[in-house]
Amino acid sequence: MIRTALALCAALLLTACSNPEKTARWLVDPPTAARELPNRLGAAELRDVSLPEYASHDEVAFQTPDGAVRSNPRNLWADSPQRAFTLVLARSISELSGATVIAEPWPLMTTPDRKIDVRVERALAQANGTYRLAGSYYVSDETGAGGGNHARSFDITVPLSDAGAGSVALAQSAAITQLARQIAMLGGPGTSFVTRRPAASDPFDLPPLL
């Protein structure tokens, strides 16, 4: 009888743990943005966004008042965080500016005019009630025709409406939209420089004879 009761309890616990309704999956899905910026990027390939380890896991991470970064297996991202972040960012830049920004690998026969590399240092729902997205981005000229190159940083904060995972998903979506706007404008602290073609070599410019 005792064994039967124990077996029943174990079965109930297993059922509770495996109940899919107890696991929430959250989308990173900002609303469609209206075009409001000039096209400064043309055709650009967005490399896979580099995320901190805690932000690249399936579980939605958050910071507790003791400073620790924690997560809960009942709150998961609906897609791979890196894939979702990269695709949403590419779409948002394109919608805001009219540029053709496509996540790697580049699928078209023509080559992109530029490549965009985004490296995220912080992507976290913080204990102070804000979501912070910080890091740097790089836009390189791929035409070889003397185009501009940019190395810039970003530091974006969005208020959290509450401590729930849904609020984190909404805040991250809003932060990605702000980052898309900054990249489309080539804005933020940093530097810009022009690609310089190497000087053409003179076939008759030979070293002196010894």
C-alpha positions, -999 to 999 in steps of 0.1 A, spaced: 0 0 0 28 24 9 46 15 -23 15 22 -43 11 56 -26 47 65 -32 44 55 -68 12 76 -72 29 107 -56 59 102 -80 36 100 -110 18 132 -99 50 151 -94 63 139 -128 30 150 -144 32 184 -128 68 189 -139 61 179 -175 28 199 -178 35 222 -207 10 248 -194 33 255 -165 60 266 -189 57 300 -206 76 308 -238 81 345 -246 86 361 -280 110 390 -289 86 407 -313 85 445 -315 56 460 -335 62 469 -371 80 502 -373 70 529 -397 98 542 -420 111 574 -406 149 575 -413 170 579 -444 187 549 -459 223 551 -449 232 514 -451 220 503 -485 223 465 -487 239 452 -454 246 418 -439 240 416 -402 263 391 -385 250 369 -357 247 391 -327 271 383 -299 253 379 -266 265 374 -230 263 337 -220 234 343 -196 214 361 -223 220 333 -249 204 306 -228 167 295 -233 157 307 -198 147 344 -193 174 359 -171 169 386 -145 189 402 -117 179 399 -80 186 426 -54 217 407 -42 232 413 -77 230 377 -89 217 368 -123 191 341 -120 165 324 -142 135 301 -139 129 270 -161 92 279 -163 100 310 -183 117 304 -216 124 323 -248 103 310 -277 132 310 -300 170 308 -297 179 342 -282 208 348 -306 187 339 -336 157 359 -325 177 390 -315 196 390 -349 165 385 -371 144 411 -352 172 436 -353 177 432 -390 140 435 -396 137 466 -375 166 484 -392 151 477 -426 116 489 -415 129 521 -400 152 531 -428 143 513 -460 177 497 -461 180 460 -470 195 445 -439 196 407 -439 210 383 -412 239 361 -422 244 341 -443 239 365 -472 213 348 -495 215 370 -526 237 368 -557 249 404 -553 273 412 -525 263 435 -496 275 471 -495 282 468 -458 285 444 -429 272 450 -394 287 434 -363 269 439 -330 285 428 -297 263 430 -267 279 433 -233 248 436 -212 213 424 -220 196 421 -186 165 429 -166 182 447 -137 173 447 -100 166 485 -103 135 480 -124 151 486 -158 162 465 -188 196 475 -200 211 468 -234 247 479 -238 276 471 -261 291 482 -294 284 479 -331 306 481 -362 297 489 -397 323 481 -424 324 492 -460 325 462 -483 326 481 -516 362 491 -516 352 524 -530 361 546 -501 330 542 -481 326 550 -444 334 526 -415 319 531 -380 328 518 -346 302 530 -320 288 521 -287 252 519 -273 237 520 -238 200 517 -237 177 514 -207 139 507 -208 117 507 -177 102 474 -166 64 475 -159 68 447 -134 91 418 -124 74 393 -147 90 376 -177 64 391 -200 76 426 -190 112 415 -197 102 404 -232 84 437 -239 114 458 -226 139 438 -247 118 443 -278 117 480 -271 154 481 -265 161 463 -298 140 489 -317 160 517 -301 192 500 -311 179 495 -346 172 532 -348 207 541 -336 224 517 -361 202 530 -390 213 566 -381 250 554 -376 247 572 -343 262 569 -308 296 575 -292 325 563 -313 345 570 -344 341 569 -382 368 566 -408 369 562 -446 382 531 -464 413 539 -483 424 520 -514 459 508 -513 482 528 -536 487 511 -570 521 496 -573 544 508 -601 558 478 -620 589 499 -628 595 510 -592 621 484 -585 645 483 -555 680 496 -562 706 472 -572 733 464 -546 
